[in-house]
Amino acid sequence: MIVSPAGLDLRGMMTLMNPNELWRKHRKVMHSWLSKQAVVNFNESQELQARQSLQNALPYTLQNFLVNLIPWLQYAPEWLPGTGWKRVACGWREHKEQTFNGIYKWTKRRVVNEIDDYSITASTLRETKSWGWNEEEVDDFAKHLGMVLYMGGTDTSVSALVTFVLAMVRFPDIQAKAQQEIDAVTGGNRLPTIKDRPMLTYIERLISEILRWQPVSPLGVPHVAAQEDTYRGYRIPKGTIVFGNLWAMSRDERVYPDPEMFDPDRYLDNKVPVLPGFGWGSRLCPGINLANSALFIMISTILATFNISGLSNPDGTRVIPSTEPNSNGLVYYPKPFECTLSPRSEMHAELIQNGF
């Protein structure tokens, strides 16, 4: 791990800033868009994106890419029969490049042309006009703000969703119970929405358990001691890099009995706290409300329409995928595992296709 933010020139990222005036400006802008009240403005978009994601995934639940069965096909020319997957992969790659490199310039052009856009980046570009900054300073601030939001929300959200799939494969009874609750609220004939959230209490507990069972960032975000301190007899000099060990917290049996078990109902006990995976104090992740609503709508929509199942051994026994991490990075991902994602019925497939 590279600890120094200068090594990758990440000094403009709010997550790694000292609590100075620039850091406070970042927090202020983010709070105006990501508070509990403000994120309601994103709910409709989140619902549409969740449904679009499942609609895009539906064709691939009914087929397997040949390259997964014959790996050497990755070296075959694109004109060869059986290499259609290359066009799919190329499209995904182009989408990734556009996401990273094109959005900021596109947004800035629209702001310059006075086109009314409702986005955090566009709003930031307009707001900074009154700060007396030059164009380079504005670009640097707005781009880093967008980068923090994207980098802070993308990898972590994917990690949580992969952990969700892993949990559903390992604990099919939990999946069935969650689907029963969704069906009871929606009648089984429509897709869930953010408005259903207060009634889907088991789904809320399931998400809390996902974030505890395999914490997205097991060691949390590194912090620096602003002054010398002592903790349980340990001297912590000023400038020391300190990690809040979320993994150790999640395995504390005094707080979470049988911590390796995936049990959403443990939160029925009001004394059991939700793991502080989004941080704490003045460094609490400003995207906590947006992330929670995004996870809710994505997970509830998947469970409403799809069954997630694992594979079986030749003798008929279940293949239980490992929870072992795939690397020692700051963000948790399990080792690759195989599973099947299939529509719960033809009616559910139609719900996905007509979900707009």
Secondary structure, DSSP 8 states (H G I E B T S, - for coil): ----GGGGT-TT-GGGS-SSHHHHHHHHHHHHHHSTTGGGGGHHHHHHHHHHHHHHHHHHHT---HHHHSGGGGGS-TTSTT-HHHHHHHHHHHHHHHHHHTHHHHHHHHHHTT----SHHHHHHHHGGGGT--HHHHHHHHHHHHHHHHHHHHHHHHHHHHHHHHHHHH-HHHHHHHHHHHHHHHTTSS---GGGGGG-HHHHHHHHHHHHHS-SSTT-S-EE-SS-EEETTEEE-TT-EE---HHHHHT-TTTSSSTTS--GGGGGSTTS----TT--GGGS-TTHHHHHHHHHHHHHHHHHHEEEE--B-TTS-B------BSSSSSS--B-----EEEESSHHHHHHHHT--
